[in-house]
Amino acid sequence: MGSHTVEVSKADYTPYTITVTITDGQTTNLYPALGYVYTDSDVMPDVVEKKGWIDQYGNRRYSDPYNPDSDNDGNPDDIEAGIAFINQYGQSYWKITGDALKTDTDGDGASDYVEMTVLGTDPMVGATVIAPEILMHQSSILHSDAIHLKTYTNMGGAFGETGIKDGTMNWLVGDNVASSFPYFAGWMASGYFVVGDVRDLGETIYQGDGVGTALNALAFAPALGDGGKSVKNVRKVIVTYPAKAAEMGTFISKQMLPYVPDDLVKLDIWDWCYNGAGRRLVTGQVTAEHVLDIAKRDVDLSKVEHVVPLNSGKAIPVQEGKHTTIEKFGRIHYEGRHVTGIYDVGEPGTTLFPATTQVVWNIGGTSVTYPGKSLATPAEIKAAIPDWIDRAIISKGWTEWPKQATPVKLTLSQAEVDKYGVRVIEVAINGKTGVASIYPTSGPQVYKWHSGKWNAMP
């Protein structure tokens, strides 16, 4: 009974003191409110500076509770610590503007203070160009894509779907990062692993290993077989960032799908990334393994019209192609130049597939008719070409798609010679696009344009 002074204390907090008067039989509840201690007079409590806080990349950060500018770079600790927010898992994170213990967080030669107050650049992103009038000498620029891989992967693990366009955290992540491949890898991993493991994924990538190697090391490969999660997330990215579809497909094919045992997941992902190419291409003797081999060579599967399967699961594509002054390959090119004759008119060395309708060129105002003629229509020739390509390539017994430009010849049967007027066909293959072209080299109705005239090539 009587008056009593109660004091509650805890390290790094201001003590709580109160005087209470208690009468006989009375019970008094106390609710001590401990205040933060700010030894260095900044707005960062000592307990936070000592124990640290988690940033937007999943890393724990610290600062000196006895120095308001721990790294003495001119930016106070509370500025570099940024602001607090909550992610989709209810976890607290801070969007930092720099490392409070580093004067040059991104290592690009410009201090965090100079970047924020003078240059107006981001202290967290390297490759800042430093003008001589700002610094006394040009510092070394230490910019590495690997650092971005690590950072974006960790951000994907932390924010996932909430970071993409229209997500609650997109304001923080930004579309450039959210649509990146490492971000997607981190997002995918977050559905199966705790944050620490996702950071391990980012660290493995940062050390120079591929995403696939990192995922495999985390035993993530079997999880990718969960079509419900994997395909759903791919679909969200493609729907949100359609311009990234083909690039995303290439990234996933090269870095993730080699570790996925379920072909149905591959087909689903290719269908979304390449406008239905998965189920369109995997048919007959063409397997998912063949298509994966092509996708890993940076080929846009949505542009592939035919696949020539090789031994050992490898393949060579025939693409829709194009005919420009810079690029000439694929169906558009070989049909336009060697079937209908609309491209490269008057180009020395040109040969045409003879057809029921003869091609007529206009050379300097003079009409020049192709002498060759056959029993096949242009449509029949176009329909026969995929089979000729298959036969020519398969006859070589290759186990790999050649990386260098390689010509392959095919001799047609006598029945084909009688119908098409062609005896020998050549298929041109390059290591970037696959089948570049196909054209006749000899036959009773084959002619080559040379020295301003058509020359017989029997």
The 8 nearest C-alpha neighbors of each residue, nearest first, counted from 0:
[[1, 21, 22, 23, 2, 20, 3, 25],
 [0, 2, 20, 21, 22, 3, 19, 23],
 [1, 3, 20, 19, 21, 18, 0, 4],
 [4, 2, 19, 18, 20, 5, 1, 21],
 [3, 5, 18, 17, 19, 6, 2, 16],
 [4, 6, 17, 16, 18, 3, 7, 19],
 [5, 7, 16, 15, 8, 17, 4, 14],
 [8, 6, 15, 14, 16, 5, 31, 9],
 [9, 7, 14, 15, 6, 10, 13, 12],
 [10, 8, 12, 11, 14, 7, 13, 33],
 [9, 11, 12, 8, 13, 46, 14, 36],
 [12, 10, 46, 36, 45, 9, 35, 13],
 [13, 11, 35, 36, 34, 10, 9, 33],
 [12, 14, 34, 33, 36, 35, 15, 11],
 [15, 13, 8, 7, 33, 12, 16, 6],
 [14, 16, 7, 6, 33, 31, 8, 32],
 [17, 15, 6, 5, 14, 7, 4, 18],
 [18, 16, 5, 4, 19, 6, 15, 3],
 [19, 17, 4, 3, 5, 2, 20, 16],
 [18, 20, 3, 2, 4, 21, 17, 5],
 [21, 19, 2, 1, 3, 22, 18, 0],
 [20, 22, 0, 1, 25, 2, 19, 23],
 [23, 21, 0, 25, 24, 1, 20, 26],
 [22, 24, 25, 0, 21, 1, 26, 20],
 [25, 23, 22, 26, 21, 0, 27, 1],
 [24, 26, 22, 23, 21, 27, 0, 20],
 [27, 25, 28, 24, 21, 22, 23, 29],
 [26, 28, 29, 25, 21, 19, 20, 22],
 [29, 27, 26, 30, 31, 25, 19, 21],
 [28, 30, 31, 27, 17, 19, 5, 32],
 [31, 29, 32, 28, 15, 33, 27, 7],
 [32, 30, 15, 29, 33, 7, 16, 17],
 [33, 31, 15, 34, 30, 14, 7, 13],
 [34, 32, 15, 13, 12, 14, 31, 35],
 [33, 35, 13, 12, 32, 36, 14, 15],
 [34, 36, 12, 44, 13, 37, 33, 11],
 [35, 37, 12, 44, 11, 45, 13, 38],
 [36, 38, 44, 40, 39, 45, 41, 35],
 [39, 37, 40, 65, 36, 64, 45, 41],
 [38, 40, 65, 67, 66, 41, 37, 64],
 [41, 39, 37, 38, 42, 67, 43, 66],
 [40, 42, 67, 43, 39, 37, 77, 76],
 [43, 41, 77, 44, 40, 37, 76, 67],
 [42, 44, 41, 77, 45, 48, 47, 37],
 [45, 43, 37, 47, 46, 36, 35, 42],
 [46, 44, 64, 48, 47, 37, 36, 11],
 [45, 47, 49, 44, 48, 11, 50, 35],
 [48, 46, 51, 50, 44, 49, 45, 52],
 [47, 49, 62, 45, 51, 61, 64, 46],
 [50, 48, 46, 47, 51, 45, 61, 64],
 [51, 49, 47, 48, 46, 52, 61, 45],
 [50, 52, 61, 60, 47, 48, 49, 59],
 [51, 53, 59, 60, 54, 47, 61, 50],
 [54, 52, 59, 92, 58, 57, 93, 60],
 [53, 55, 93, 92, 56, 57, 58, 94],
 [56, 54, 94, 57, 92, 93, 154, 53],
 [57, 55, 154, 153, 54, 58, 150, 157],
 [56, 58, 54, 55, 53, 153, 59, 157],
 [57, 59, 53, 54, 56, 60, 55, 52],
 [60, 58, 53, 52, 51, 54, 57, 61],
 [59, 61, 51, 52, 53, 58, 54, 62],
 [62, 60, 51, 48, 49, 52, 59, 50],
 [61, 63, 48, 99, 69, 100, 64, 49],
 [62, 64, 69, 65, 66, 48, 61, 49],
 [65, 63, 45, 48, 66, 39, 38, 62],
 [64, 66, 39, 63, 38, 67, 69, 45],
 [65, 67, 69, 68, 39, 63, 64, 62],
 [66, 68, 39, 41, 75, 76, 69, 65],
 [69, 67, 75, 71, 76, 66, 70, 74],
 [68, 70, 66, 63, 71, 100, 62, 67],
 [69, 71, 100, 72, 101, 102, 68, 99],
 [72, 70, 68, 69, 73, 102, 74, 75],
 [73, 71, 102, 70, 74, 112, 111, 110],
 [72, 74, 112, 71, 75, 68, 111, 70],
 [73, 75, 112, 72, 78, 68, 76, 79],
 [76, 74, 68, 78, 77, 67, 73, 79],
 [77, 75, 68, 79, 78, 99, 67, 80],
 [76, 78, 80, 75, 79, 43, 42, 81],
 [79, 77, 75, 76, 81, 80, 74, 96],
 [78, 80, 96, 97, 76, 81, 77, 95],
 [81, 79, 95, 77, 78, 76, 96, 82],
 [82, 80, 95, 94, 79, 78, 96, 93],
 [83, 81, 93, 94, 80, 84, 95, 92],
 [82, 84, 93, 92, 94, 91, 81, 85],
 [83, 85, 92, 91, 93, 86, 82, 94],
 [84, 86, 91, 90, 89, 92, 87, 83],
 [85, 87, 88, 89, 90, 158, 91, 84],
 [88, 86, 89, 158, 161, 85, 90, 157],
 [87, 89, 86, 90, 85, 157, 158, 91],
 [88, 90, 86, 87, 85, 91, 84, 92],
 [91, 89, 85, 88, 86, 92, 87, 84],
 [92, 90, 85, 84, 89, 86, 83, 93],
 [93, 91, 53, 54, 84, 83, 55, 85],
 [92, 94, 83, 54, 82, 95, 55, 84],
 [93, 95, 81, 55, 82, 54, 83, 92],
 [94, 96, 81, 80, 97, 79, 93, 54],
 [95, 97, 79, 81, 80, 94, 123, 122],
 [98, 96, 79, 95, 104, 122, 123, 99],
 [97, 99, 101, 100, 104, 79, 96, 95],
 [98, 100, 76, 101, 62, 79, 70, 69],
 [101, 99, 70, 98, 69, 62, 102, 61],
 [102, 100, 98, 103, 104, 70, 99, 97],
 [101, 103, 72, 110, 70, 111, 104, 100],
 [104, 102, 110, 111, 106, 101, 105, 109],
 [103, 105, 101, 98, 106, 97, 123, 122],
 [106, 104, 125, 123, 107, 124, 103, 122],
 [107, 105, 103, 104, 108, 141, 125, 140],
 [106, 108, 140, 141, 125, 126, 105, 109],
 [107, 109, 138, 106, 139, 140, 110, 103],
 [110, 108, 107, 113, 114, 103, 111, 129],
 [111, 109, 103, 113, 112, 102, 114, 108],
 [110, 112, 122, 114, 103, 113, 102, 115],
 [111, 113, 115, 110, 114, 73, 74, 116],
 [114, 112, 117, 110, 116, 111, 115, 118],
 [115, 113, 118, 120, 111, 119, 112, 117],
 [116, 114, 119, 112, 113, 120, 117, 111],
 [115, 117, 113, 112, 114, 119, 118, 111],
 [118, 116, 113, 119, 114, 115, 112, 133],
 [119, 117, 114, 120, 113, 116, 115, 129],
 [118, 120, 115, 114, 117, 116, 121, 113],
 [121, 119, 114, 118, 115, 122, 127, 124],
 [120, 122, 123, 124, 114, 115, 119, 96],
 [123, 121, 111, 124, 114, 97, 105, 104],
 [122, 124, 105, 121, 97, 104, 125, 96],
 [125, 123, 121, 105, 122, 126, 127, 120],
 [124, 126, 107, 105, 142, 127, 106, 123],
 [125, 127, 142, 107, 140, 128, 141, 124],
 [128, 126, 125, 107, 129, 109, 120, 140],
 [129, 127, 126, 130, 140, 109, 107, 137],
 [128, 130, 127, 131, 137, 109, 133, 134],
 [129, 131, 133, 132, 128, 134, 137, 136],
 [132, 130, 134, 133, 135, 136, 129, 137],
 [131, 133, 130, 134, 135, 129, 136, 137],
 [134, 132, 131, 130, 135, 129, 117, 113],
 [133, 135, 131, 136, 132, 130, 129, 137],
 [136, 134, 131, 133, 132, 137, 130, 138],
 [135, 137, 134, 131, 138, 130, 132, 133],
 [138, 136, 131, 129, 139, 134, 135, 130],
 [137, 139, 108, 136, 140, 107, 109, 129],
 [140, 138, 108, 141, 137, 107, 106, 126],
 [139, 141, 107, 126, 142, 108, 138, 127],
 [142, 140, 107, 106, 139, 143, 126, 125],
 [141, 143, 125, 126, 140, 107, 144, 106],
 [142, 144, 145, 146, 141, 147, 125, 126],
 [145, 143, 147, 146, 148, 142, 205, 149],
 [144, 146, 205, 148, 143, 147, 149, 207],
 [147, 145, 149, 144, 148, 143, 205, 150],
 [148, 146, 150, 144, 149, 145, 151, 143],
 [149, 147, 145, 151, 146, 150, 181, 152],
 [148, 150, 201, 205, 146, 152, 147, 151],
 [149, 151, 147, 153, 152, 148, 146, 154],
 [150, 152, 182, 154, 148, 153, 181, 149],
 [153, 151, 185, 182, 181, 155, 149, 201],
 [152, 154, 156, 56, 150, 155, 151, 198],
 [153, 155, 151, 157, 56, 156, 152, 158],
 [156, 154, 182, 185, 186, 159, 152, 153],
 [155, 157, 185, 186, 189, 153, 154, 159],
 [156, 158, 154, 155, 159, 153, 57, 56],
 [159, 157, 162, 155, 161, 156, 154, 86],
 [160, 158, 186, 155, 161, 156, 162, 157],
 [159, 161, 162, 163, 158, 166, 186, 232],
 [160, 162, 166, 168, 167, 159, 158, 163],
 [163, 161, 169, 168, 158, 160, 166, 172],
 [164, 162, 177, 166, 169, 160, 161, 165],
 [163, 165, 166, 169, 174, 239, 162, 177],
 [164, 166, 163, 169, 167, 161, 162, 168],
 [167, 165, 161, 169, 163, 164, 162, 168],
 [166, 168, 161, 169, 165, 162, 170, 163],
 [169, 167, 162, 161, 170, 171, 166, 172],
 [170, 168, 162, 172, 173, 166, 171, 163],
 [169, 171, 168, 173, 172, 167, 162, 166],
 [170, 172, 169, 168, 173, 162, 94, 167],
 [171, 173, 169, 162, 170, 176, 177, 168],
 [172, 174, 169, 175, 176, 170, 171, 177],
 [175, 173, 177, 176, 178, 164, 163, 172],
 [174, 176, 173, 178, 177, 179, 172, 163],
 [175, 177, 179, 174, 178, 173, 172, 151],
 [176, 178, 174, 163, 179, 175, 182, 162],
 [179, 177, 176, 175, 174, 180, 240, 182],
 [180, 178, 176, 182, 177, 181, 183, 175],
 [179, 181, 183, 182, 184, 247, 178, 250],
 [182, 180, 152, 184, 183, 151, 148, 179],
 [183, 181, 155, 152, 151, 185, 180, 184],
 [182, 184, 186, 180, 181, 185, 155, 187],
 [185, 183, 181, 187, 186, 182, 188, 152],
 [186, 184, 156, 155, 152, 188, 182, 183],
 [187, 185, 155, 159, 156, 183, 189, 184],
 [186, 188, 184, 185, 189, 190, 183, 229],
 [187, 189, 185, 190, 186, 191, 192, 184],
 [190, 188, 156, 186, 192, 191, 187, 185],
 [189, 191, 188, 187, 192, 186, 228, 156],
 [190, 192, 189, 188, 193, 222, 187, 219],
 [193, 191, 189, 188, 196, 190, 194, 197],
 [194, 192, 195, 196, 189, 197, 191, 190],
 [193, 195, 197, 196, 198, 192, 156, 189],
 [196, 194, 198, 197, 193, 199, 192, 57],
 [195, 197, 199, 198, 194, 193, 192, 200],
 [196, 198, 200, 194, 199, 195, 156, 188],
 [197, 199, 201, 195, 200, 196, 153, 202],
 [200, 198, 196, 202, 197, 201, 203, 195],
 [199, 201, 197, 203, 198, 202, 213, 196],
 [202, 200, 149, 198, 204, 152, 199, 203],
 [201, 203, 205, 199, 204, 200, 149, 198],
 [204, 202, 206, 200, 205, 201, 213, 208],
 [203, 205, 208, 201, 207, 202, 206, 209],
 [204, 206, 202, 145, 149, 207, 203, 146],
 [207, 205, 203, 204, 208, 202, 145, 201],
 [206, 208, 204, 205, 209, 203, 145, 202],
 [209, 207, 204, 203, 206, 212, 210, 213],
 [210, 208, 212, 211, 204, 213, 207, 254],
 [209, 211, 213, 212, 254, 204, 214, 208],
 [210, 212, 254, 214, 255, 209, 213, 215],
 [213, 211, 215, 209, 210, 214, 216, 208],
 [212, 214, 210, 216, 211, 215, 200, 203],
 [215, 213, 219, 211, 217, 216, 212, 210],
 [214, 216, 218, 212, 217, 220, 213, 219],
 [215, 217, 213, 214, 218, 212, 219, 211],
 [218, 216, 214, 219, 215, 213, 196, 200],
 [219, 217, 215, 216, 220, 214, 221, 222],
 [218, 220, 214, 222, 217, 215, 221, 223],
 [219, 221, 223, 258, 222, 215, 218, 259],
 [222, 220, 224, 223, 219, 259, 218, 225],
 [221, 223, 224, 219, 220, 225, 191, 218],
 [224, 222, 225, 220, 221, 229, 259, 219],
 [223, 225, 222, 221, 226, 261, 259, 264],
 [226, 224, 223, 227, 222, 228, 229, 221],
 [225, 227, 229, 230, 264, 228, 224, 223],
 [226, 228, 225, 229, 231, 230, 232, 224],
 [229, 227, 231, 226, 230, 225, 232, 190],
 [230, 228, 226, 232, 231, 227, 223, 225],
 [229, 231, 233, 226, 232, 228, 268, 234],
 [232, 230, 234, 228, 229, 233, 227, 235],
 [231, 233, 235, 234, 229, 230, 228, 236],
 [234, 232, 230, 236, 235, 231, 237, 229],
 [233, 235, 231, 237, 232, 236, 238, 230],
 [236, 234, 232, 238, 233, 237, 239, 231],
 [235, 237, 239, 233, 234, 238, 240, 232],
 [238, 236, 241, 240, 234, 244, 239, 235],
 [237, 239, 235, 236, 241, 240, 234, 244],
 [238, 240, 236, 237, 235, 241, 164, 163],
 [239, 241, 237, 242, 243, 238, 236, 178],
 [242, 240, 237, 244, 243, 238, 239, 236],
 [241, 243, 240, 244, 245, 237, 246, 239],
 [242, 244, 241, 246, 240, 247, 245, 237],
 [245, 243, 272, 247, 241, 237, 246, 242],
 [246, 244, 248, 247, 272, 243, 299, 273],
 [247, 245, 249, 248, 243, 244, 250, 299],
 [246, 248, 250, 244, 245, 249, 243, 251],
 [249, 247, 245, 272, 251, 246, 250, 252],
 [248, 250, 252, 246, 247, 251, 297, 294],
 [251, 249, 247, 253, 248, 252, 254, 246],
 [250, 252, 255, 254, 248, 253, 249, 256],
 [253, 251, 256, 249, 250, 254, 295, 255],
 [254, 252, 295, 250, 251, 249, 255, 256],
 [253, 255, 211, 251, 210, 252, 250, 256],
 [256, 254, 251, 211, 257, 258, 252, 253],
 [255, 257, 259, 252, 258, 251, 254, 265],
 [258, 256, 259, 255, 252, 253, 254, 291],
 [259, 257, 256, 220, 255, 260, 211, 215],
 [258, 260, 256, 257, 261, 224, 220, 223],
 [261, 259, 262, 258, 224, 221, 257, 256],
 [260, 262, 263, 264, 259, 224, 265, 226],
 [263, 261, 265, 264, 266, 260, 287, 259],
 [264, 262, 266, 265, 261, 267, 226, 268],
 [263, 265, 267, 262, 266, 226, 261, 268],
 [266, 264, 262, 268, 263, 267, 269, 256],
 [265, 267, 277, 263, 269, 264, 268, 270],
 [268, 266, 270, 264, 265, 269, 263, 271],
 [267, 269, 265, 271, 270, 266, 230, 272],
 [270, 268, 277, 272, 266, 271, 273, 267],
 [275, 269, 271, 277, 267, 276, 274, 268],
 [270, 272, 268, 269, 274, 273, 275, 234],
 [271, 273, 244, 269, 248, 245, 270, 274],
 [274, 272, 301, 276, 269, 270, 271, 275],
 [273, 275, 270, 271, 276, 272, 301, 269],
 [270, 274, 276, 277, 273, 271, 278, 279],
 [277, 275, 279, 270, 273, 301, 274, 278],
 [276, 278, 266, 269, 270, 279, 275, 280],
 [277, 279, 281, 280, 276, 266, 275, 270],
 [278, 280, 276, 277, 281, 275, 282, 270],
 [281, 279, 278, 277, 282, 276, 285, 306],
 [282, 280, 285, 286, 278, 287, 279, 277],
 [281, 283, 285, 280, 284, 286, 279, 278],
 [282, 284, 285, 281, 286, 280, 308, 279],
 [283, 285, 282, 286, 308, 281, 307, 289],
 [286, 284, 281, 282, 283, 308, 289, 306],
 [287, 285, 281, 288, 289, 284, 290, 282],
 [286, 288, 290, 289, 281, 291, 262, 285],
 [287, 289, 291, 286, 290, 312, 292, 313],
 [290, 288, 312, 313, 292, 286, 314, 287],
 [289, 291, 287, 293, 292, 288, 294, 286],
 [290, 292, 294, 288, 293, 289, 287, 295],
 [291, 293, 289, 295, 290, 294, 313, 288],
 [294, 292, 290, 296, 291, 295, 298, 314],
 [295, 293, 291, 298, 296, 292, 297, 249],
 [294, 296, 253, 292, 293, 297, 252, 291],
 [295, 297, 293, 294, 298, 292, 431, 253],
 [298, 296, 295, 294, 249, 299, 293, 431],
 [297, 299, 294, 296, 300, 293, 295, 432],
 [300, 298, 301, 302, 245, 297, 294, 303],
 [301, 299, 303, 302, 273, 298, 276, 294],
 [300, 302, 273, 299, 276, 303, 274, 275],
 [303, 301, 300, 319, 318, 299, 304, 320],
 [304, 302, 318, 300, 301, 317, 305, 319],
 [305, 303, 318, 317, 319, 302, 306, 316],
 [304, 306, 317, 303, 316, 307, 318, 280],
 [307, 305, 316, 315, 317, 308, 314, 285],
 [306, 308, 315, 314, 389, 316, 309, 305],
 [309, 307, 314, 285, 306, 289, 313, 315],
 [310, 308, 314, 313, 398, 312, 397, 307],
 [309, 311, 398, 312, 313, 397, 308, 396],
 [312, 310, 313, 398, 309, 399, 289, 314],
 [313, 311, 289, 310, 288, 309, 314, 308],
 [312, 314, 309, 289, 311, 292, 399, 310],
 [313, 315, 308, 309, 289, 307, 400, 293],
 [314, 316, 307, 433, 400, 306, 308, 293],
 [317, 315, 306, 433, 305, 318, 307, 303],
 [316, 318, 305, 434, 304, 303, 329, 433],
 [319, 317, 303, 320, 329, 304, 302, 316],
 [318, 320, 330, 302, 329, 304, 303, 331],
 [319, 321, 329, 318, 328, 331, 330, 332],
 [322, 320, 331, 327, 332, 328, 323, 329],
 [321, 323, 327, 332, 326, 331, 328, 324],
 [324, 322, 326, 325, 327, 321, 332, 328],
 [323, 325, 326, 322, 327, 321, 343, 342],
 [324, 326, 323, 327, 322, 321, 328, 332],
 [327, 325, 323, 322, 324, 328, 321, 320],
 [328, 326, 322, 321, 332, 323, 325, 435],
 [329, 327, 435, 320, 332, 321, 436, 326],
 [328, 330, 320, 435, 318, 319, 332, 331],
 [331, 329, 319, 333, 332, 320, 334, 318],
 [330, 332, 321, 320, 334, 329, 333, 335],
 [331, 333, 322, 335, 328, 330, 329, 334],
 [334, 332, 436, 336, 330, 337, 335, 331],
 [335, 333, 338, 337, 331, 332, 336, 330],
 [336, 334, 332, 339, 341, 342, 333, 340],
 [335, 337, 342, 340, 333, 334, 341, 332],
 [336, 338, 351, 333, 334, 340, 352, 335],
 [339, 337, 334, 352, 340, 351, 335, 336],
 [340, 338, 335, 341, 334, 337, 336, 358],
 [339, 341, 336, 335, 337, 338, 342, 358],
 [340, 342, 335, 339, 336, 344, 343, 360],
 [343, 341, 336, 335, 344, 340, 332, 322],
 [344, 342, 346, 345, 336, 341, 340, 349],
 [343, 345, 342, 346, 360, 341, 340, 362],
 [344, 346, 343, 347, 362, 448, 451, 360],
 [347, 345, 343, 344, 349, 348, 448, 449],
 [348, 346, 449, 448, 349, 345, 450, 447],
 [349, 347, 448, 447, 449, 346, 350, 345],
 [350, 348, 448, 447, 347, 346, 351, 337],
 [351, 349, 447, 446, 337, 439, 348, 448],
 [352, 350, 337, 338, 353, 439, 349, 438],
 [351, 353, 338, 337, 439, 354, 445, 350],
 [354, 352, 372, 371, 373, 351, 444, 420],
 [355, 353, 373, 372, 375, 356, 376, 377],
 [354, 356, 376, 373, 374, 375, 372, 357],
 [357, 355, 354, 358, 376, 372, 377, 353],
 [356, 358, 369, 354, 372, 355, 359, 368],
 [359, 357, 369, 368, 340, 356, 360, 339],
 [358, 360, 368, 367, 369, 366, 357, 361],
 [361, 359, 367, 366, 362, 368, 344, 358],
 [360, 362, 366, 365, 364, 367, 363, 359],
 [363, 361, 365, 364, 360, 366, 345, 367],
 [362, 364, 365, 361, 366, 345, 360, 367],
 [365, 363, 362, 361, 366, 360, 367, 359],
 [364, 366, 362, 361, 363, 367, 360, 368],
 [365, 367, 361, 360, 362, 359, 368, 364],
 [368, 366, 360, 359, 361, 365, 369, 362],
 [369, 367, 359, 358, 370, 360, 366, 357],
 [368, 370, 358, 371, 357, 359, 367, 453],
 [371, 369, 368, 372, 446, 357, 453, 444],
 [372, 370, 444, 353, 369, 445, 446, 373],
 [371, 373, 353, 354, 355, 444, 357, 370],
 [374, 372, 354, 419, 355, 353, 420, 375],
 [373, 375, 418, 355, 419, 354, 376, 372],
 [376, 374, 354, 373, 419, 355, 379, 418],
 [375, 377, 379, 355, 354, 378, 380, 374],
 [376, 378, 380, 379, 354, 381, 338, 375],
 [379, 377, 381, 376, 380, 382, 375, 383],
 [380, 378, 382, 376, 381, 377, 375, 383],
 [381, 379, 377, 383, 382, 378, 384, 376],
 [380, 382, 378, 384, 379, 383, 377, 334],
 [381, 383, 379, 380, 384, 378, 385, 386],
 [384, 382, 380, 381, 386, 385, 379, 387],
 [383, 385, 387, 381, 386, 382, 388, 380],
 [386, 384, 388, 387, 383, 389, 382, 305],
 [387, 385, 389, 388, 384, 383, 390, 382],
 [388, 386, 384, 390, 389, 385, 391, 383],
 [387, 389, 385, 391, 386, 390, 384, 392],
 [390, 388, 386, 392, 387, 391, 307, 393],
 [389, 391, 387, 393, 388, 392, 394, 386],
 [392, 390, 409, 388, 394, 389, 393, 408],
 [391, 393, 394, 389, 395, 390, 388, 407],
 [392, 394, 390, 395, 396, 391, 389, 309],
 [395, 393, 392, 391, 396, 390, 397, 409],
 [394, 396, 393, 397, 392, 391, 407, 390],
 [397, 395, 394, 393, 398, 310, 309, 392],
 [396, 398, 395, 399, 309, 310, 393, 400],
 [397, 399, 310, 309, 311, 313, 396, 400],
 [400, 398, 397, 313, 401, 309, 314, 310],
 [399, 401, 315, 314, 402, 313, 430, 398],
 [402, 400, 403, 430, 399, 429, 405, 404],
 [401, 403, 430, 400, 429, 404, 431, 405],
 [402, 404, 430, 401, 429, 405, 428, 431],
 [405, 403, 429, 428, 430, 402, 406, 427],
 [404, 406, 428, 403, 427, 429, 407, 401],
 [407, 405, 427, 426, 428, 425, 408, 404],
 [408, 406, 426, 425, 391, 427, 405, 392],
 [407, 409, 425, 424, 391, 426, 406, 423],
 [410, 408, 391, 424, 423, 411, 425, 407],
 [411, 409, 423, 422, 424, 412, 408, 391],
 [412, 410, 422, 415, 423, 409, 416, 413],
 [411, 413, 415, 414, 416, 410, 422, 417],
 [414, 412, 416, 415, 417, 411, 422, 418],
 [415, 413, 417, 412, 416, 418, 411, 419],
 [416, 414, 418, 412, 413, 417, 419, 411],
 [415, 417, 413, 420, 421, 419, 422, 414],
 [416, 418, 414, 415, 420, 419, 413, 421],
 [419, 417, 415, 374, 416, 420, 375, 373],
 [418, 420, 373, 416, 421, 375, 415, 417],
 [419, 421, 444, 416, 373, 443, 417, 442],
 [422, 420, 442, 416, 419, 423, 441, 445],
 [421, 423, 442, 416, 411, 441, 410, 420],
 [424, 422, 410, 441, 440, 409, 439, 421],
 [425, 423, 439, 409, 440, 408, 438, 410],
 [424, 426, 408, 407, 438, 437, 439, 409],
 [425, 427, 437, 407, 406, 436, 408, 428],
 [426, 428, 406, 436, 435, 434, 405, 437],
 [429, 427, 434, 405, 435, 433, 404, 406],
 [430, 428, 404, 433, 431, 403, 432, 405],
 [429, 431, 402, 403, 401, 433, 432, 404],
 [432, 430, 429, 433, 402, 296, 298, 297],
 [431, 433, 429, 430, 434, 435, 298, 328],
 [432, 434, 316, 429, 428, 315, 430, 431],
 [435, 433, 428, 317, 436, 427, 329, 432],
 [434, 436, 328, 329, 428, 427, 433, 429],
 [435, 437, 333, 427, 434, 426, 328, 329],
 [438, 436, 426, 425, 333, 427, 424, 439],
 [437, 439, 425, 424, 337, 440, 350, 436],
 [438, 440, 424, 441, 423, 425, 352, 350],
 [441, 439, 424, 423, 425, 438, 456, 350],
 [440, 442, 456, 457, 423, 445, 422, 439],
 [441, 443, 421, 422, 457, 445, 444, 420],
 [442, 444, 457, 420, 445, 421, 441, 456],
 [443, 445, 371, 420, 442, 372, 353, 421],
 [446, 444, 442, 456, 441, 371, 443, 455],
 [447, 445, 455, 454, 456, 453, 350, 371],
 [448, 446, 350, 454, 453, 349, 348, 449],
 [449, 447, 453, 349, 348, 452, 347, 454],
 [448, 450, 347, 451, 452, 348, 447, 453],
 [451, 449, 452, 448, 347, 453, 454, 348],
 [450, 452, 449, 448, 453, 345, 347, 362],
 [453, 451, 448, 449, 450, 454, 447, 367],
 [452, 454, 448, 447, 446, 449, 455, 369],
 [453, 455, 447, 446, 448, 452, 456, 449],
 [454, 456, 446, 457, 445, 447, 453, 444],
 [455, 457, 441, 446, 445, 442, 454, 447],
 [456, 442, 443, 441, 455, 445, 444, 446]]
